[in-house]
Amino acid sequence: MDIRYLESLISVAETGSIAGAARVQNLTPAAVGQRIAILEKHFGATLLNRNTHKAIPTETCLNLLPKARRIVSEFNRMSSEIEASGLAGKFNLGAISTALTGILPGTIRQLAQVAPKLVLQIKPGTSNSLFSDLSERRIDAAIIALPPYALPRSFTVETLRIEPLVLLSRNAHGNNAREKLEQNPYICYDAQSWGGLKALQYLKDRKIRVDPFYELDALEAIEKLVLQGMGVSLVPQWAGLDLDRPGLDAEIIDNQRYCRKVVLMTMNDNARQPVIDALLLALRSSEET
């Protein structure tokens, strides 16, 4: 059986639809559907409950998925074992949006030079969702904000960036941070996100009352709203944020308590350590350039 059929099944289960899996795998929905049909015929069981928009794994499918993930992982690992350096095969990396546009482009270029046979599959997501993917071993590593709680010893964490909190504004009312936050509409960095918790803590510690105008977990979009004069916002100084951009007023909150740590997180028993080491080296080199 072609290992790609199992990859399609896993992708459908993770995205929730055949169309979603098709986009992830760069296939047509018909091709993904055909692969699932072949698997169902092979196992003699229905694997997905389908409707117009969703494809929900059946109980049989849910029982198969952990083994399917292990098989795919082992298959991909075979390529790295054949390559003396271990830098080959597929490696699944999760990354938050600011890493995708900030530190990853340079990292990918450097990694391609030292590991030309490595296929880096990048999955975007929030810190929370990617941490869950890593815990369930759906990905090999994740670039995320450090969780706001103690981690089990089964995880390895490497700090990539320490990002101070920044107050962004444009032509705002007020002469200082408190006045700007209280006298202008507030564009809220999603308080449910791990990075957004830092901004919320700052407001609570100083008993600053704000008037939320928008709340979203998209830092680049928040920057655009501020530049359009829609309000002010407290955000981490992510890679790619240009504090000297014309029209943008930025005030750094000089307090480590409110900094967001962006980390590379892996499982301790990950068998792809040569790739992780190369990835970490490329990430650090990219930050220095």
N, C-alpha and C positions, 0 to 999 in steps of 0.2 A: 504493500500500500504506500502511496506517495505521502511523505511526511507533510506536504503542503495542505493536504486535506484536513489533517488535525489542526494545523495552524489556522485554517479558515474557521473551523468549529470554535476554537478558542477565541478568535477575533469576534465572531458573532455573539458569543456569550458575553464578552467584555463590552461591546458597543451596544448590544441590545437589538440589533437589526442586521439583516443581510446587506442592506444598502450601506450601513455604517461600516461593516466589515469590508465591503467592496472598496470603499474609499481608502481605508487604512492599507489594504493590500494592493491597491492600484489595479483592481480587477473590475469586471462588470458584475452586477448583481446576479445575472444569469450564471456566470461561471462559479461564483460562490455557492449559489443554490444547487448547482450540479454536484459540487464537491460534497455538500451536506447530504444530498440524496444518495450518493455512492456510499458514504459512511453508514447511513441508515440501512441501506441494503446489506452492507457487510455485517453489521451487528444485528440485523433483524429486529430493529427497534426504532421507534420515533424518538428523535433527539431534540427536536424543536417544536414548540407550539407556535404556529404562525398565525398572524392576522395581517391587516393591511399595513401597519406601521412597525410592528414589533415582532421579534422572534425570541420567545422565552424558553430557556433550557428546560427540558423535562427532568424528572427525577433521575431517569437513566443517564441523561447527559451530565447532570451535576455529579453523579457518581464517577463518571468517566473522566471529567475534566482534570482532576488532580494528576491522574496517571498520564493523561494526554500532555499536560504541561511538562511533566518529568521526561517523557519520551522526546518531546521537541527540544527540551533543554539539553538532554544527553546527546541528541543527534547534532545539535549545533556545537556542542563541546568537542565532538570528534574532530572537527576541522582544526580547532585550536591545538589539539593534541598531536595531530599530524604535523603541523607547523612547529618547528623547533622552538621558536620564540613564544609560542602560545598566543600570538597576536593575529588570530584568524577566526573565521566563522562569524556568526551573528552575536551581537551584544545589545541587549535592550536597556536603554537609558531613558528614565523619566526626567522631565525638566519643567520647572515653572516658566511662565511666559517671559519674565524679565531675563532669565538665563538664556532662553532661546534667541532673543534679540541682542543680548549683551555679551556674555562671555563665551557662548558656544560657537559662534562662527569662527573665531580665531582658534579655538580649541580643536574644532574639526579639521581645519587646515593643517595644524601641527600633527594631529594624530594620523592623518592620511599619509604623512611623510614617513612616519616610523612604523606604521601598521597598514600598508596598502591592501592587505588581504582581509582586513577587518571590516565587517559590515555593521555600521552603527545604526540601529533602529531607534529613533527618538520618539518618545510618547509625551505629548504635552499634557499638562494637568495642574491642579492646585496642589499645594504642599500636602494637604490632608489626603486627597485621593491617591497621590503618588506614594505616600507613606503606606497606605493600605495595599497598593499594588506590590510594593517591595516586601511587605510582611507576608503577603500571599504568594510571593515568588513569581509574580507575573512579569516583573522586570528585574534586571540584574543590579541596577544602581539607580539612585535618584539625586538630582540636584534640587533641593528644596529649602524652605526656611526651617530652621531648627524648631522642633516641636516644643510647646510650652510646658512640657512635663518630663519627668525622668524617663529615660529609655531603658529597655531591657538590655542586658549584657550581650545579647545576640547580635546587636548592631554595632557597626563601626562608623564613626563620624569624623570627617575631616572638614575643618572650617575653610571656606573659600573666600568669603567676604564678610566684613562687619560693616553694616550699612546704618549710619546714623539717621535719626528721624529728621525730616526736613519739612518746614512750613512753606508751601508753594502758594503764591498769590500773584495777582496782576492788578495794579491800580486799585488796591483794596483800601477800604476805610480803616483807620486806626494807625497808631504810631508804634505799636509793639505787638508781639505774638498774641497776647491775651486779647487785646483790642481787635486785632484782625479776625481772630477766631469767633469772637462774640458779636462783632458788628457786621459780619458778612455771611452769606449763605455758605454752608459747610458741605463740601463734597467728601463723603465718608468712604475711606478705604475699608471695605467690608470687615466689620468687627468680628465676623465668624472665621475670618482667615487668620492664620498664625501671625502674619505680619501686621494685620489690622489691629490685633490685640495690643500691640505696642502703642499705637496712636490712642486707642481707647484708654489705656492705662495712664498716659500722659494727661489726658483731659480730666480723668478722675482724680489723679494726684493733686492737680492744681484747681480742682473744683471749677473748671471752665465749662460753661453751658453753651452749647452750639445749637445752631438751627440746621439740621440735616436737610440737604437739598437733593442729593443723589447718594446712593450707596452702591458701590460696585467693587468687584475684585479684579480690576484691570488697571494697573498703574499707568500704562501708556495712555489709556483713555482719560484717566483723571488729569494727567498733564495737559491734554488737549482742551479739556473743559476749563481748566484754570486759565490757559492762554486765551480762551475765548471770553474771559471775564465772567464766567458763570459762578465763581465762588473761590474759596480757599480750601486747602487740604493739607493734612499731615500724612506724609508718606515716607517710606525708607528711601535712602539715596541709592537707588538701584543702578546697576551697570547700564550705561546708555543714557542716563539722565544728565542733561547738559545744564548745569547750574548757571552758566553764563549765556544762556540762550536769550536773545533780544526780547524784551517784553516780559520776561519771567523774573519775578522776585522770589528769592530763595533764602530762607533763614535756617541754618543748621541748629538743631537742638543738641547742645553739647553735653550729653549725659548718656553714659553707657547703658543705663537701665532701659533705655528706649530704643536701643539699636536692634536691628534685625540681623541675625546670623544666617548667611546662606552657606549650606554645607553639602558635601558629597556624602551620601549615606549608602552603606552596603551591609549585607549580612556577613557575619564573621566567617561562616563556613562556605562562602562563595568560592567555587572552583575556578573562577576566571580571574584569579589574582593578577596574573601578568597584564591583562587588559586594564584592570582597575588601577594598577600602578602607572601604566602608560597614560591612562586617562587623567589621573590626578596630576601627573607631571605636566601634561599639555594644558590642563586647567590653570595651574599655577603660572606656567610660562605665559599663557594668554593674558593673565591678569597683570603681569609685569610689563607687557608691551603696550 
